[in-house]
Amino acid sequence: MNDRIADLVGPVVSALGLDLEAVELSGQGPNRRLRIAVDGDEGVDIGTIADVTRAVSAELDATDLLGSAPYTLEVTSRGVDRPLTAPRHWRRNAGRLVEARLTDGRTLVGRIGDSDDDGVDLLAKGVPTRYSYADIERAVIQIELNRKDV
């Protein structure tokens, strides 16, 4: 069902200049919740969330994809806690601290440097090391309250 919803609302989100990051339908009956996560090169502010909510709601109302049972629509930003899974995620987070688990079992922490469609430079103590995305099993941005260079 999530794929069918993504197929329906994806073009609506794209028309607003954003990327559809996730679609999650959970719960049953009157407790159903549809969460749509979006992101963009300039980030996502509350006004953008409101625009997406109106556009997605109108698109869903024009179909019977979710049936007649009530649901709550929640549109959110991608969120900092979601793993970096696409080149655009790395590009949008340049300069931020990331913890990456590599496919060889090592874990490293570094700043995101230059990135492209094939890989990323991670800077540790100012020295960049190139990693292919295929060598990164999982990567998550680290929250910094007091930024320190790594």
C-alpha positions as CSV (number, residue, x, y, z in Angstrom):
1,M,0.0,0.0,0.0
2,N,2.9,2.4,0.8
3,D,4.2,2.0,-2.7
4,R,0.8,2.9,-4.2
5,I,0.5,5.9,-2.0
6,A,4.0,7.0,-3.0
7,D,3.1,6.6,-6.7
8,L,0.1,8.9,-6.1
9,V,1.7,11.6,-4.0
10,G,5.2,11.5,-5.4
11,P,4.4,13.7,-8.4
12,V,2.6,16.2,-6.1
13,V,5.6,16.5,-3.9
14,S,8.0,16.8,-6.9
15,A,5.8,19.6,-8.4
16,L,6.6,21.5,-5.2
17,G,10.3,21.1,-5.8
18,L,10.8,18.5,-3.1
19,D,11.8,14.9,-2.7
20,L,9.5,12.3,-1.3
21,E,11.6,10.5,1.3
22,A,9.2,8.2,3.0
23,V,5.6,7.0,3.1
24,E,4.4,5.1,6.2
25,L,0.8,4.0,6.8
26,S,0.2,2.6,10.2
27,G,-2.6,1.7,12.6
28,Q,-6.1,0.4,11.8
29,G,-9.6,1.8,11.6
30,P,-10.0,5.3,13.0
31,N,-6.4,5.2,14.3
32,R,-4.8,5.1,10.9
33,R,-1.9,7.5,10.4
34,L,-0.3,8.4,7.1
35,R,3.1,9.9,7.5
36,I,4.7,11.6,4.5
37,A,8.4,12.7,4.9
38,V,9.8,15.2,2.4
39,D,13.1,17.0,1.9
40,G,14.6,19.6,-0.4
41,D,17.9,21.3,-1.2
42,E,16.9,24.4,0.9
43,G,15.5,22.3,3.7
44,V,11.8,22.2,4.7
45,D,10.2,24.9,6.8
46,I,6.7,25.1,8.3
47,G,5.2,26.9,5.4
48,T,6.5,24.3,3.0
49,I,5.0,21.5,5.2
50,A,1.7,23.3,5.1
51,D,1.8,23.6,1.3
52,V,2.7,19.9,1.0
53,T,-0.1,18.9,3.4
54,R,-2.7,20.8,1.4
55,A,-1.6,19.4,-1.9
56,V,-1.2,15.8,-0.7
57,S,-4.6,16.0,1.1
58,A,-6.3,17.2,-2.0
59,E,-4.7,14.5,-4.1
60,L,-5.7,11.8,-1.7
61,D,-9.3,13.2,-1.4
62,A,-9.7,13.0,-5.2
63,T,-9.1,9.2,-5.0
64,D,-10.5,6.3,-3.0
65,L,-7.0,4.8,-2.4
66,L,-7.4,5.0,1.4
67,G,-11.0,4.1,1.4
68,S,-13.7,5.8,3.5
69,A,-12.2,5.1,7.0
70,P,-10.7,8.2,8.7
71,Y,-7.0,8.7,8.9
72,T,-4.6,11.4,10.1
73,L,-2.2,12.9,7.5
74,E,1.1,13.9,9.0
75,V,3.7,15.6,6.7
76,T,7.1,16.0,8.2
77,S,10.7,16.8,7.1
78,R,13.1,13.9,6.6
79,G,14.5,14.4,10.0
80,V,18.1,14.3,11.1
81,D,17.8,10.8,12.7
82,R,17.1,9.0,9.4
83,P,20.1,7.2,7.8
84,L,21.8,8.8,4.8
85,T,20.8,6.5,1.9
86,A,21.1,8.6,-1.2
87,P,23.7,10.9,-2.7
88,R,21.4,13.9,-2.2
89,H,21.4,13.2,1.6
90,W,25.2,13.4,1.7
91,R,25.2,16.6,-0.4
92,R,22.5,18.3,1.7
93,N,24.5,17.5,4.9
94,A,27.9,18.7,3.8
95,G,29.9,20.0,6.8
96,R,27.9,18.0,9.4
97,L,29.3,15.3,11.6
98,V,28.4,11.8,10.7
99,E,28.9,8.3,12.2
100,A,29.3,5.7,9.5
101,R,29.4,1.9,9.9
102,L,31.4,0.4,7.0
103,T,30.8,-2.9,5.4
104,D,34.2,-4.2,6.8
105,G,32.8,-3.7,10.3
106,R,34.7,-0.5,11.2
107,T,32.9,2.6,12.5
108,L,34.1,6.0,11.9
109,V,33.1,9.6,12.8
110,G,33.9,12.5,10.5
111,R,32.7,15.6,8.8
112,I,31.0,15.2,5.4
113,G,33.1,16.8,2.7
114,D,32.7,16.7,-1.1
115,S,30.3,14.1,-2.4
116,D,29.0,12.9,-5.8
117,D,26.9,10.1,-7.2
118,D,29.6,7.5,-6.3
119,G,30.9,8.4,-2.9
120,V,31.8,10.9,-0.2
121,D,34.9,12.4,1.4
122,L,34.8,12.1,5.2
123,L,37.1,14.4,7.0
124,A,38.8,13.3,10.3
125,K,41.2,15.8,11.8
126,G,40.8,17.8,8.6
127,V,42.1,15.0,6.4
128,P,39.6,13.8,3.7
129,T,39.3,10.1,3.0
130,R,37.2,9.0,0.0
131,Y,34.5,6.2,0.6
132,S,32.3,4.6,-1.9
133,Y,28.6,4.5,-0.9
134,A,28.9,0.7,-1.5
135,D,31.4,0.6,1.4
136,I,29.1,2.4,3.8
137,E,26.6,0.1,5.5
138,R,24.8,2.7,7.5
139,A,25.4,6.4,8.3
140,V,23.6,8.8,10.6
141,I,24.1,12.5,11.3
142,Q,25.4,13.2,14.8
143,I,23.7,16.0,16.8
144,E,26.3,18.5,18.0
145,L,25.4,20.8,20.8
146,N,28.9,22.2,21.0
147,R,30.6,21.8,17.6
148,K,34.1,20.6,17.7
149,D,36.3,19.8,14.7
150,V,36.9,16.1,14.2
